Structure formats: C-alpha cells, structure tokens
Amino acid sequence: MLKLKKVLCGAVAVMIAGMPFFANAEVNMSAAGDDGKIHIYGNLGTNASAEFIVKVLRNQDDKLTAENINRRLVALEQVLSENDGSFTIEVPVSDSVESGTYLIQLTIEKSSSVNKEISFYYLSEAERAEIIKGINAAANADAVRDIVLANTEKLNISLEDLYNSLDMPERVFNRIYKIKDIKAFEKLGEIQQAFMESCALEAMQECNSESEVMSFIASNNSLFKIDLTAAQALNNTNAVGKRLLNKGFSTVSEFQTRFDEVVCTEAFNQGTRSEMKELIDKYAEQINISQKYTSAADKTKNELYKALESQTAFDKYSDITKYVNEWFDLDNGNKNQNTSGGSSSGSMGGGGGKLGTGMTNDNLSDDSKTNQSSSALTPGTKFSDLGDVSWAIEAIEYLANLKIINGVSEDSFEPNRNITREEFVKILVKAFDIKSEGKAVGFIDVLPDSWYAPYVYAAAENNIVNGISEQTFGVGEEITRQDMAVMLCRVLEAVNQNLQETQDVPEFNDKAEFAGYAGESIAMLCKGGIMNGVSETQFDPSGSATRAMAAKVIYLLIAAKN
C-alpha cells in the first residue's frame, strides 16, 4: 500500500535538496479528475520503492517562486511508491478549484529538478456530468468516438502515442462502446482508463511477433501493471510472447490473469529438474498442489521433478495440477510416463485406426465426399512433433491436408497444447462447411475484425455455440471436454446427421461433475465411439482438450459418414 503524507507548503525548500536522485529513471504519469479528487498514477521507472513529491499547480505563465507558490499550489503530496516503482495517488481538491488546465510535477527523492511534468485538465461537476451522460447515451461506437475526440483535453487523453500508432484505431471506440453497454460509466476517470487500456490492448493485438509483444508489454507496464520479473528470468522469454500473440484480450484484467498463468506454465515447460521444487513452492497456491505431494518422501518428489522436466506443453495452471495428481495415481512402475495428454486411444475414442463407419443420413455434398473420403496424408510425413500422439497422427495429417487445421509452423503442430474455444470452433465450422449470413452476435469479447469472428458468428447462428455467459463467448479460454462434446453434437444437428450406436456408455465415477447441459451429449458421443473417458472410470468433463484431441474427434465424425 502507498504511504501518503500531507506536507506543509513551507517545507518545500527543505524537501527539494539533499538526497540522491535516480538519474536514469524514466517516469510515466497520467491523471484523471473525478468527484473532487485528482487521481494520479504511473511508474517511476526505478524497479524499486522510492519516495517522491507530487505538486498540483495552477497553469499560469509566471515562473514558480517562493512568493507565488501559495497562489499557484493546489495540492502537495509526499509519496512512497510500490516495490516495482508503480504508484496510485488520490489527491482531494477543494470545491473552490475551477475547471481548467493544471500542471502536475513529480520529483523523485528530493531531486533538485522535476523528473516529470504533465498538463491536466480538471473539470467541474457540471462539465463532467455532461460528458459522462453523452458517452453513456451514445447509440454506437461512432458516437462514442465523436464525443471522446472532441473532449481529449478535458478527458486528459493524448492521441500522440498509442492511439495514432494503431492500424485500426476505430476498434478502440468499439471497445469503449461495449464497456459502457455492460456497465454505464459513473466517473470521468473510468472513461479515460477505458480509452487508455483499449489503446494498449489493440496495440498489443497488432504486434507482429512474440518479441514485439514482450517489448510492448514492458514499455507500457504502467497500464498493464504486471510483475515482469518471473518472465524476464525465463530462458526463453519470447515463448511467453508467442502464447500471447494476437490473442485479442477483452480487458486488462483478463490479460493480467492470462499473463501470470502463461509465465507460470512456461517456467515449468522450460524448467530443469533442479528447479521444479522451487517452482512448485512458488506457485503452490495457483496450481493447487496435491496433498500427496506434500506428504511424499524426498525420493518420490525427486522422481516427480524428473517427470516434470520432460513436460513442455503445460498451458494452464490446471494442466500442472492434473499432471501431478495423475502422476501420483499411477502404479509404481509407471510413475514416469507422460500423462498430460491422456491415453493414446482412451481419451478420444476410436483408437488409432483407419476411417470407420457409424454415421447415418449423410447430407454432405458429393464434392465434399470426394474431397474427404480418402485424401489423408501418409502418417508422419508433414509434422515432426507427433511422436507421442501416434493415436492422432492420421487425424491431424488428414485434416491438415484438407486445410481444416494448421500447424504452428511448417513442420510443427504442437499436439499437446490445449486448444481454445475459438480455435476449436474454427476447425468445426471449416470441417463441416457451416454456412452463415455473417451476422454479428452480442458477445463483447468477439471483436468484429478478429480472425475468429466469422467462425464464432457462423457457429452461433447455427446454434452450435453459446457463450460462457449471456454476453461473453470465452475468447482465449481453453475448451473443456464436456463443452467440446456439446458442440460436436450440435454440429450434427446443424448438418442433420445422426450417430449410430456402437458401444455402451461406461460407468464414469465423475458423472456427478457433468454439467446439466452436457450429460446427454457425452452419452451420445460415447455410444457412437467418438469420445471415451480419460480412463475406464473417469471422463474428466472439466479437463482441457489438446489440439491432438480436437483433431481426432472431428476426424472421427467425418469418418463416421463414409
């Protein structure tokens, strides 16, 4: 927490001399005014806690002197920043302070010179109310844009930095419009913050490489407010950027959560055996480490560290949790086998065999039949990283050959990486040629110009998908096994096809964990041989699906029609 202390004006001369100054500090600072307060926030650029002074001054032409300071000085604060140099200050302002431009000066560690100075427009209550009312009443994103651009000074926003660098700046106002539709703005600072965060998120989405993503985050961390220390300590920092590239985060909060998760999982992916204990201790709360681990003997823990060292595809906290739990559940002779991706045939059904039968009422076109009947690639000829998913090779290369699914590079597929909801929807829509009129749906996290928008729209239009809430699709979230089952059954309805029952449904011990909307779909796909449990007794409805798993189930659905 910040330590805030009022300082008497007469003490200024004493305070601006005597202590060393961070000569290399690059200070970022912004301000907003609301409800009789000035909100000042930023970062000292010191990567350490430091004392500094903030002065709020009337913007007048005359030079600040000992004689006129009392006339020009509105507020004076002595502040101690957070350990990472960040700060947030709330400065009360007298009712007598009029609307107009003010100067905010920041001085680090009693330096003899000002380290940062910004202009700030303070609004009266009446002016604030008028702008807030106008934006809340805006009929569309264009109306929001007109109000914001006409009041940049009063909103204390700059168009010179992030905004003017955007290829598609109109998306900023789409974001603000969606934000106000969810919850009306109550304070001017909320509008300013929404603008700044929207600019940052759009700029990050426009980054072209993983290194550019990481550089952008570091240079704009006064907005993102994340701890970069753990990411910078990784052997391959760009691996974090690769997993964040073009993900289209809806909010800064969503980004913060995902960034921390990516850094954690990447630390495990890159970590050595000797580092695993420290990582487990550090992230014990996030990964909800098993009690079996806590009570295990040192020898057993060392065996686990060895097993973890070989894992390179963790994507979520839950992936690590699941892996550790399953590792302890294995018999002693099998403790070191890879369990993160499920069994070769048990998790997805159908084994690793050739295209089979099972679907009736084939309504695909003759052209589709020609293209999809026997054009599979020879297993192992396209991607070099499919060795541990032999059960899915034929499926992956079949779909890749039809350009239904892509690798992450020319020769790499990353089969064990968990697949997101929008990624799975794209594959499903392409595989079954789902048509759409292109009508936008009301998901606030599906930006109209995003790569996944047409696929989500098509799936929603054909009742294949619902959001995780009435307003949110769940962009960036990994698809669960039960949600995958539901989407698969709904696509069968959309193309008017039925599954032939080929087997009984196993008695899953976790049946009580099935969501109410998913039980029937899981049963149908198990009967049709499309999906099985992760074991004979466990379906794992909330577990994440990998890219290999997604390819296999869609392949089996296509196969069942032949």
N, C-alpha and C positions, 0 to 999 in steps of 0.2 A: 504493500500500500504506500502511496505517496505520503510524505510528511510535508504538511503545508503550514506555513507560519506567516502571519502578518508582520510587516516590517514598517517602522515609522519612517516617514519621508526624510527626517533629519539624519537618518543613519546611512543614507545613500553614499555619501562621500567616503565613509569608512569602509563600506562594503565593496567598493569598486577598486580597491587596491590591496596588494599584499599577497595574494595566493596565485599559484601557477595556473596556467590556462592551457586547455587542450588545443594546441596549435593546429593539429590536423583534423579536428572534428568537423564534420560536415553535418550541420544541423538541418533537420526537416521540421517544419512547423506549419500548422494550419489552425484556423479559428472559426468559430461559429457563435452566434449570439441568440439566446432564447430566454424567455421568462425572467428577464432581469439579470441574466448571467452571461458571461463570456466563457465559452468552452475552448480551451487551448490544448492541442495535443500534437505529438510528434516524436522525434527521436534525436538525441544529442549526437549520435554517431560515435559514441565513446566505447560501446560494448562494456560499459561499467557504470555503476552507480556514481552520480556526481551531483553536487549542489549547483544550482543556478538561480538567477534572478530574472523575473519577468516583469516588465513595466508596460502598462497600457497608457498611451498618451494621446491627447487630442492632436489631430494632424494639422499643425499650423506651420507657417513658413519660418517663423523665428526659431533660431537655434536653442536647444535645450540648455538652460543655465540654472545655476543655483537660485537666481532671482525669479525665474518664471516656472520652475518645476511644479510648485504648488498649484499654479493656474492650469498647467497642461496635464499634470498627472491625474489619471483616473483610478488606477489601481497599481499596487506593487506587491509582488509575492516572492518569497524565498522558498525554493522547492528542492527536494531530493528525488532524483529520477529513480526508475526501477533499475535492476541489475543489468539489463540489456540496453540501458540508455533511453528507454521509452518513457513518456510521461503523458499524463492527462490532468488538466487543471480546470477547476471550476471557479471563476472569479465573479463574485457578486458585484453588480453595478447599481449605483444609486438611481432612483426614479427620475432624478433631475438630468441624467445624461441623455442628450438629444441624439436623434438619428444623424448619422454622418460617418465619415471616414476617420479611423483611428489608426495609430501606429502601435504595434506590439514589438518590443525589443527583448531579446533574450541574451543574457550574459552568463557564460559558464565560469564557475569557480572564481568569481570576483575578478575577472579579467578586466584589464584597463580599456578594452574595446568591446563593442557589441558584436556578438557572434552571428546573430540572425535578426533581421527586421522584416516584418511583413505589414502590408496595409490590410485593414479590416473594416468592413462596413457594418456599423451597428444600427439596427432597425428599431423603431418604436413599435409598441404593441400593435397599433393600428395597421402599420405597413406590413408587419409580419403576418397578421391575420389575413390580409388581402391576398398575399402571395400563396399562403398555405391553402386558402379556400379555392383559389384559382386552379392550382395543381390537382387538388382532390376532386374538383368538378370536371377536370379535363375529359373530353369524350374519347380521345385516342392519344396515341403516342406523339403524333404531330403537334397536338395542342400542348402537351407537356413540354415538348421541345421549344415551342414559341415562347412560353412563359419563362422557362429556365434561361434561354439565351437572351431574353430581354431584361433579365434581372441578375446577370452574372456578378456585378459588383455587390448588390445587396445580398446575394447568396454567398458571397465570398468564395467564388469558384473561379478557377483560371482555365482558359481554353488553350493555353500555350503549350502545355506539357502533354499529358496522356491523350486528352481528347483530340487534339489536332494531329496526333500521330496515328489515329485509327484509320483503317481502310474503310470501315463501315460504322461511322460514329452514330448513325441513327439507331443502332442497336442499344446504345446507352439509354435512350428515351423509351424504347420498348421495355427495358428492364425496370425503369422507374415507374412506368405506367402499370406494370404488373404488380410491383411492390405496393403502390397506393391502392390497387384494387383488392389486395389481400387485407391490408390494414391502412386506413387513411393516415396521412401524416398529421402529427399534432404539433411538431416543433420545426422551426426552420433548420435547425441543425440536422434533423433527420433527412431532410431533402438534400442538403449539402453532402452528408455522408453517403446517401444513396447514389448521388452523382459520382462522387469520387470512387466509391467501391465498384460501381458499374463500369466506369472507365478502366479501372485496373483489371477487372475480370475480363472485359472484352479485349484489352491489350494482351493479356496473358493467353487468351484463346487464339489470338492472331500470331503468336510466336511460331516460328517455323522449325525449331529444333529443340532438343532436350537441354542443350547448353544455354540457349536463349531463354528458355523458361526459367532456369535456375538463376541466371543473371538478372532477369526481370524481377523475380521474387525478392532477391537480395537488395536491389536498388529501390524497391517500393515497399519495403517491410514496415514502414511507418503506417501503411494502410493494412497490410496483412497481419502484422503483429504476431509473428510466429517465431519460435526459437530455432535458428538455423544451425546451432552448434552440432547437433547429432548428425544432420545431413552433411555438413562440411567434414565430419570425421570419417565418412564412408570412403572406402577405397575407390568406388566409382560413384561420384555424386550425380553424374548425369543420368544414372539409372533411375533416380527419383524423378528428374525432369521428363524422362521418357514415359513414365507412367502417369504423369500429369498433363502431358502434351495434348492440346485440343480436346480436353475433357468437358468443357462447357459448364463450369460450376455456376450454380444459380445465385449463391450468396457467398460472402467472405467466410461466414461461419462454416458453411459446407466445405469450402476449400481448406480451412484450418483443420477441420476434423480429418479430412482425407489426407492432407499433407503429413500429419503426425502418424497416421496409420501406414502410409507408404514408407516413411523413414524407418519406422519400427520393423516392418516386414522386410524391407531391403537390408537392414542391418543383419537380420537372421539369414537372408539369402546369401549375403556376402561374407558372413562371419566365419571364423575358424573355430575349431573345436575348443580351443583355449578361451575364446571369447563368449561362448554360449552361456556359461554360468552368470557372467556379468549382465548379459542381455536379458536373461530370464529374470534376474533380480530387479533390473531396471524397469522392465515392462510387466512385472508380475500382475499389477492391477489391470492393465489393458488386456492382457492375454488370459486373465483369469486362470492362473496356473493350477493344475490338478493337485489335490492333497496327496495323491500317490507320489508325486514328485517331491513334495516337501518331506515326506516321511521315508523316502527311498535312501538306500545306502549309497555312499560315495561311488562305489564301483558301478552300481546301476546308473547313477547320474552320469558318470563318465561315458557309459555306453550310449545313453541318450544324446549327449553332446556330440559324439561321433556320428550318430544317425542324423542329427540336425545339420551337421556340417555339409552333408551331401544334398540337402534340400535347397533348391534355387527358385522355387515357384510360389512361395508364400505371397499372398496379395492382401489378405485381411487378417485382423487380429484372430478371428475365429479359425482361420486356417492353421495357425500355430497351436491354438487350443486343441483343436480336433486331432492334429497330428500327435501331440504329446499324450493325449488321452488314449488314442488308439494304440500308440506305441506301448504304453503300459498294459493295455488289454491283450496284447499278443502273447502267445506262448513263449517260453524262454528261448527256444530255438529259432524264433522268427523275429526277435526284437529289433533287428537292424534293417528289416525290409522297408521299402518305401510304401507308406500307406496314405500319403497325402492325396493321391488321385483316384482312390478307390481301386477295386479289383479289376482284372482285365476284362471280365465279361459280366460279373455280377452287378456292377453299379448301373449299367445301362441296358442290360438285356441283350439277347440276340447273339451273345458271344462274339467271336471274331470271324464268323463265317461269311459266306457269299450272300448276295441279294436273295432274299427269301420271298414268301407269299404271306398273305393274311388280310389284305385289304380288299373289300368288295366295292361294287358300284363306282368303277373307275370313270371319272369325269374329266380327266386331263385330256388335252387336245392330242391329236395324232402326232403333231410336231413335237410336243412335249415327250411323248412316248419314245419317239425316235432319238431325241437328244438325251434322255435319261435312262435308257434301257441298259446299255452295255458299254458306256464310254468311260468307265473307271480307268484310272492310270494303273500301271503296274506298281504294286506297293513298294515303297521305299525309294522311288526314283525322283521325287520332287523335293521333299524336305529332309534335312539331315538330322533333325532332333526328335524323331518319332520312335526311337529305340525302346523307351519304357512305356509306350502305349501301343504295343503291337496289335491289341484288340481294336484299335481305332484307325489304323493306317489306311485300310481300304476306304473307309468312310471319308476320312479327311481328304485323301487324294481324289476320290470320286467327286466330291463337292468342289474341290479346288479346280479340277479340270472343267467343270461347268461354270466356273467363276461365281459360284454361290458363296464361297468362303475364300478368304485370302490369308496368306501368311503374313507375318510381321516384317519379313524381308524376303528376298528371292529364294533363299534356301532354309529359312527358319519359320516354324509355325507356333512355337511356344504352347504345346498342347496342354500343359498342366496349369497355365494361367487361368484364373477364374474369369468367366465371361459376364459382362454387364447386361442389364436388361435391354438396353437399346441395341447392343451388338447382337444379342440373340434374336430380337425382333427383326433386324435387318436380314439375317440369314433365313429366318422363317418366311418372311414376305417374299424374298427372292426365290427360295426353293419351291414355293407353291404358287408363284406368279399371282400374288394377291393384288387385285386392281383397286384403284382409289380415284376419287374425284379431286383429291388434293386439298380437301377442306381442313383448315386448322382446327385443332381441338383445344380445349381450355386448360392444358397443362402449363403451368407457369414456368416449369423448368425445361420445356421444349421450345427452344428458340426457333423461329420460322426459317432462318437461314442456316441452321445447323445441318450437318451431314445426315443425322439420323431422323430429322423431322419428317420427311416424306414416308419413311417406313413406319414410324410411330403413328402418323396420321392414317396410313392405309390399314394398319392393324386395328386401330381404334374404330375406324369407320366400319370395319367388318366384324366388330365385337370380339376380336381376338384378345385384346388387352384392355385392362382397366388400370388406372393409376394406383399407387400405394396410398393415395388419398384422393378426395374429390378434385383437387387442384394440382396434384403433383404426380408425374409419371414415375419418378425414381431414377432419373438420369444419373449415371455413374455408379449406381448401386448394383451389386452382383445379383444375378438371378438365382433364386433358390430352386431346389429340386422340385418342390411342390408347385411353385409358380410356373416352372417350365412344363410340368405335366399339364397344368390347366391350359396354357397357351397351345400346346400340342393338340389337345382335344378340341379346343375352339377352332383351330385352323381346319381340322377335319370337318367340323360343322360348316365352316365357311365355304369349303370346296365340295360339300355334300358327299362325303365319303365315310365309310364305316370300317371298323376294325373287326376282323374275325378272331374269336376267342381261341387261343391255342394252349392255354395253361391256366391253372388255378392261381388265385391271389395268395401269396404267402401270408402267414400269421405274423405280422410285424408287431414287435413289442412296443414300438413307439407310435402305434396307431392313434393313441390319445393326443399326440402332438400335432396331428394333421389339422390344418386349418379347415373350418367348416366348408369353405368353397372348393377345397382341393381333394377331398376324400374320394369322390366319385371318379374324378379324372385319373387319380393314381391307380385305382382299381381297374379302370378300363385299359390303361396302358400296360399294366402288369399282365392282365388277361391276354392282351394282344402281343405279348413278348417284346414290347418296345422298351420298357423300363423294368428293372428289378430293384431290389434293395442293395444297399452297400454291403450287406451281409445277409445271411438267411433269415435273420430275425430283426434287422434294422433297415428302415427305409431312409432315415435322415431327412425329413421333409424340409427343414430349415437350412440344411447344408448347401453350400455354393456348388454350382456346376462349373466344370472346366470347359475350355474350348474343345478338347477332345470329346468330352461327354456330349456337348451340344451337337457336334458333327455326327456322332454315332446315332443319336436318337432321330435326327432329321433324315439321315441316310436310311435308317430302318423304316421310317414312314414312307419314304419314296419307294423303297424296296418292296414294301408290302402290297403295292398296287400292281406289280409286274407278275 
